[in-house]
Amino acid sequence: MRKRVFASALILIISATLLDLPRAGEKRGTTGAPKQEKVGSEAQTVEPVWRKAVDGIHSKLTEAVELYRAGKSKQAKKMVKSAQFDGYKNSLLETAVRKHLSQKKDFQNNSGFSEIVKGMDEGEPAEKILDRLEALIQSLEADLPGLALVEGAGGKKSADKAAAQMPDKDWSKITDELLAAVGDAIGEYEKGERHKAIGLVKAAYFENYEGAGLEAKIDSGSPTTNEKVGSRFSEMVRRMKRGESLDRIRLVADDMKTDIRNGVKASRKGAANRVTGFFDWLTKSVQARFQ
């Protein structure tokens, strides 16, 4: 009898080994394979590309806090920006969140980055900045289980390349359309339609600012200005939720307008400088060749 039980157990162990069956609750360690992470009572798949993206964001934000502690606020904010664009946007994690979860969740995630920068601008204690960091990472972690891949995820992409490959557009017209959309939101807020107004502000961000390519355009010339614009959207939503006065909402809109127009000018100047630099290099190369 004992021999029979032993033989049965041995067969089960060999079968599990050959089939590489994971034990209950165990993560599969195959390179590049999706991991199983528990959410509540169920395990859901986390794609490696999303895990890598969030780990990268966490690493950069942690470095940003250390820079901030050392009194290097400017470098710290630049690192936060890198975490947002390289880690969240350019990894296409943002696209996946918007497509498979919701625009609202994406807006919350982007606001998390903006709040960290705002805290640094206002000189908040490092521990407070760290709290913001941890809240953002928790928010991103919550998005991962079951989040499906999107086309192009894992490929290299940068805001500069995206802006360079983007066909030239009438940025003045796009800016006017964005500001008109924000104006419509303020009009609804004035009527007392607070929730509708907030929805219109978010739609203006996603469709007129990010979707139309204005965000990437401004970031290519002035990342700092792009940070400010993103903060204006977050601030407007925050003030509307609190039911603040119409005058305060309009002040935010005025600041947003100034930032956007300055950002477009900076991007044009940056593009012109890149063209001038190329021709200067080309001229020097030709001169050196024939000397």
N, C-alpha and C positions, 0 to 999 in steps of 0.2 A: 504493500500500500504506500509506504513512504517513498519507495523508489518511483512509483507511478506519479506521485505528487511532485517529486523532485524533477522528473523528466518533463512534466507539463510546464513547470515554472521555467525550466531551462529553455524550452521551445519558445515560450513567450518572450523571454529576454533576448534570445537570438533574433526573433522576428522584429522586435522593436528596434534593435540595433541596425538591422539590414534596411528597414524602411525609414530609419531616422525619424521615428515618431517622438515628438516632444512630450514630456510628462505634463500633467494638468497644471496650468498656470505658469509653465516654463516658456521663456522666450527662445525662439529659434535663432541660432547664432550664425546662419549662413550669410556670407558677405553679400550685401546689396539686397537681401530679402527683407520684405516688410516685417517689422517687429509687432508682437502682440502686446498691447498695453491695456491694463484693466481700467474700465470706466464703470463705476458702480459695480454691478454684478456680472457685467459682460466684458469680454476682451475684444477690442477693436484694433484694426490694422493702422499702423503709423508708417507712412511711406518714408524711406530713408532720406529722400531729398528734403522733405519737410523737417525731419529731425535735425539734419545737418544745418538747415537754414536757421532754425530757432537756437540751436547750440551756438552758431556763429553770432547771432544777435546778442545772446546772453554774454558771450565773451567780450564783444565790443562795448556793450553797455557797462560791463564790470570795469573794463579799462577806462571808460569815460568817467566813472565815479572816482577811480583812483587819480586820474588827472585833475579832477575837480577838487579832490582833497588836497592835492599838491599846489593848488592855487592857479592851475592852468585852465581857466574857464573856457577860453577860446578854443583850445585844442579839445577840451572835453565835449563841447557842443558839436564840434566838427566830427568827433567820433560817434556821437549819437546820430548825426545825420548819415554817416556811413552805414551805421547799423540799420537805419530805416530804409535807405535806398538800396544798398547792396544786399542786405540780409532779408528785408521784407518785400520790397517792391521788385527788385531785379531778379530775385530767386523765383518770382512768380507765385510766391506764397500769397501775396495780396490778391492776385487774380483768382487763385483757387478759393480764397475766403469769400470774395465777392460772388463768385459763380456758384459755389456749392453751399455756402452758408447764407450770408446776407450783406448788403451794402452797409447796413447799420453796424454790423460787427466789424467790418473793415474800417469804418469811420472811427469806431471806438479804439481800434488798434493804432491807427494813425494819430489819434488824439493822445494816446499814451506817450508816443515819442515827443509830440509837441509839448506835453505837460512837463516832461523831463527838462527840455530845453528852457521852457518858461521858468521852471524852478531855479535853474542855473542862472538865468538872467536876473532873477529877483534875489539871488544870493541866499537861497534856502540852505539849511544845514545839510551836510553830506548824508546824514542818516535819513533825512526826509527824501532826498534824491534817491537813496537806496530803496526806500519804501515804494517809491513810484516805479523804480526799475522792477522790483519783485512783483508788483501788481501787473505790470505789462507782460512780463514773462509768463505769469500764471494765466493771463488772458490768452496769450498765444498758445500755450500748452493745451488749453481747453479746446482749441480749434483743431488740433492734430488728429486725434483718434477718428479714423474713418474718412478723413479728408482725401478726396480723390485727386489724382494727378491732373494737370492741365497740359496742353500741348506746349512743348518747348521747355518744360520744367527741368532744371538741372543744367541747362545750357548757359554759357557765359553771355552776360548782357550788362551793359552799363548805361547810365542815364546819358552820358556824353555820346555814346555810339547811337543810342536811340534818337537823340536830337539831331545828330549828324545825318542819319539815314532818313529822317523825316522830311517829306517834301515841303518846300517853303509854302507858308500859308499867309493869309492876311491876318496877322496877329492883332492888328488894331480892331478889326471886325470881331474877332473871337473874344477880345477883351471887352468890347462893348456888349456882346451877347451875354458874357458872364456877369457883368455889372447890372445888366437889365434883369437877369434872372434873380440876382440878389435883391434888386429893387422890388421885384414882384413879391419876394418873400417878406420884405419889410412892409409892403402894402397889405399883405394878409395879416401880419402881426398888428398893424394899426387897426384893422377891423376886429381884432380880438380872436382871430383864428390862429392861436399860438401853435398848436400841433401841426397844422398845415404849413405854417411859416417855417417851422423847423425842418419839415420834410423837404421844402423847396430849397432851403439853404444847403442841405445835404445833397440834393439832386444837382444843384449848381456846382458843388465841389466835384462830384463824380463825373458829370456829363460835360460841363463847360470848362472846368479847370483841368481835371486829370484826363478825362476821356478825349478832349479836343487837342491834347498835347501841350497845353499851355504850361502845365506843371514842369514837364521835362524841358521845355524851352527856357523857362526862367531859371531852372536849376543849372542848366548848362552855362549860364552867364553869371549867376549870383546865387549860390546855394543858401547863403544867409537870408537873402530876400525871399526865397522860396519857403524857408522855415517860417518867416514872418507871415506870409500869406496863409500857410496852413494853420498857423496859430490864430489868425483872424477868423477863419471859419469856425474853429473850435470855440473861440471866445463868443462869437455871435450866437451859436447854439446854446452855450452855457448861459448867457444873459437872457435869452428868450425863455429858457426853461425856468429861470428864476423870476420871470415876469418883470424884468427891469423896464425903465422908461424908454419910450420911443427915441428920445434924444440920445440916450446912451447907445442904443442899437445903431443909430445913424452915424455916430462917431466911429464905431467899429467899421462900418461900411466905408466911411471916408478914408480911414487909415488903410483899409484893404485896397481901395482904388489907387491910392498913392503908391503902395507897395507893388501892386501888379504893373502899373505903368513904368515904374522905375526898373522893375525886373525885366520887362520886355526891352527897354532901352539898353540895359546891361548886357542882355543876350545878343543884341545886334552889334554892340561894340565889341563883345568878345569874338563874335564870328568874323567881324572885320579885321580884328587884330590877328586872328589865325590865318586869314587869307594873306594879309600883309607880310606876316612872318614867313609864310611859305614862299612868296615871291622873292623876299629878301634872301632866303636860303638858296633858291634856284639861281638868282643872279650871281651870288658869290660862288656857287659851284661852277657856273659857266665861266666866270672870270678866271677862277683858279685853273680850269682845264686848259685855257688858251694862253696862260702866262708862261 
